[in-house]
Amino acid sequence: MRTNIDIDDATLEAAMRAGPYKTKKEAVDAGLKLLARQAAYREILKWEGKLHWDGDDEEALPARAAGKATQAAPRVSEPVSPPYVAKPRRGRR
C-alpha cells in the first residue's frame, strides 16, 4: 500500500545507518516489523509462569516412531520459564 508520511530526517538517517538499509522503504519496513515482533513478544510473556506440563510427549516425536532410542522427557510439576524467553525489565521505562 502506498502511503505518504513525514519522517524526521535525522531519525531516518540513523535508522538507515543502523541497518544498514539501502532505501527509506527498507528502513521503514524493518521498523514496522520490529514493532509487530515486540508486540508478539509481549503477548508471549503474558504466559510466563502460567503454563504447566505434566505429560510425556515422547510418543509424538518422529525419532520414537522410527524406533530410535530417545532420552526420557522430564516431568515438570511447577511452572517453569523457558531459558530463551527474555525477562521483562523492571524499574525504569
C-alpha positions as CSV (number, residue, x, y, z in Angstrom):
1,M,0.0,0.0,0.0
2,R,1.4,3.4,-0.9
3,T,1.4,5.9,1.9
4,N,2.9,9.3,2.2
5,I,4.4,10.1,5.7
6,D,6.5,12.8,7.1
7,I,9.5,11.3,8.9
8,D,12.2,13.2,10.8
9,D,15.3,13.2,8.5
10,A,17.8,12.6,11.3
11,T,15.9,9.7,12.7
12,L,15.5,8.1,9.3
13,E,19.2,8.6,8.5
14,A,20.2,7.0,11.8
15,A,17.9,4.0,11.2
16,M,19.3,3.5,7.7
17,R,22.9,3.5,9.0
18,A,21.9,1.1,11.8
19,G,20.6,-1.5,9.3
20,P,22.3,-0.8,7.0
21,Y,19.4,-0.2,4.7
22,K,19.8,1.0,1.1
23,T,16.4,2.7,0.8
24,K,14.0,4.6,3.1
25,K,11.3,2.0,2.4
26,E,13.6,-0.8,3.7
27,A,14.3,1.1,6.9
28,V,10.6,1.9,7.5
29,D,9.5,-1.7,6.7
30,A,12.2,-3.0,9.2
31,G,11.0,-0.6,11.9
32,L,7.3,-1.7,11.4
33,K,8.2,-5.4,11.5
34,L,10.2,-4.7,14.7
35,L,7.2,-3.1,16.4
36,A,5.0,-6.0,15.4
37,R,7.5,-8.5,16.7
38,Q,7.9,-6.7,20.0
39,A,4.1,-6.7,20.5
40,A,4.1,-10.5,19.8
41,Y,6.9,-11.0,22.4
42,R,4.9,-9.0,25.0
43,E,1.9,-11.3,24.3
44,I,4.1,-14.4,24.8
45,L,5.5,-13.0,28.1
46,K,2.0,-12.8,29.5
47,W,2.0,-16.6,29.8
48,E,5.3,-16.7,31.8
49,G,4.9,-18.9,34.8
50,K,1.3,-19.8,33.9
51,L,1.8,-22.9,31.8
52,H,2.1,-26.4,33.5
53,W,3.4,-29.5,31.8
54,D,2.8,-32.9,33.5
55,G,2.7,-35.1,30.4
56,D,5.1,-37.2,28.4
57,D,5.3,-36.2,24.8
58,E,7.7,-38.9,23.6
59,E,5.0,-40.6,21.6
60,A,4.7,-37.5,19.4
61,L,8.5,-37.5,18.5
62,P,9.4,-38.8,15.0
63,A,12.6,-40.5,16.3
64,R,10.4,-42.7,18.6
65,A,8.1,-43.6,15.8
66,A,11.2,-44.7,13.7
67,G,12.4,-47.0,16.5
68,K,15.3,-44.8,17.6
69,A,16.2,-44.5,21.2
70,T,15.3,-41.2,22.8
71,Q,16.0,-39.7,26.1
72,A,13.1,-39.7,28.6
73,A,11.4,-36.3,28.9
74,P,11.5,-34.8,32.4
75,R,8.3,-34.3,34.3
76,V,7.6,-30.7,35.3
77,S,5.2,-30.1,38.2
78,E,5.9,-26.4,38.9
79,P,5.6,-23.6,36.4
80,V,9.0,-23.1,34.7
81,S,10.0,-20.2,32.5
82,P,12.0,-21.4,29.4
83,P,15.5,-20.1,29.4
84,Y,15.1,-18.5,25.9
85,V,12.3,-16.1,27.0
86,A,13.7,-12.7,27.9
87,K,12.6,-11.5,31.3
88,P,10.9,-8.0,31.2
89,R,13.0,-5.3,32.8
90,R,11.6,-3.9,36.0
91,G,12.0,-0.2,37.1
92,R,12.8,2.5,34.5
93,R,10.8,2.6,31.3
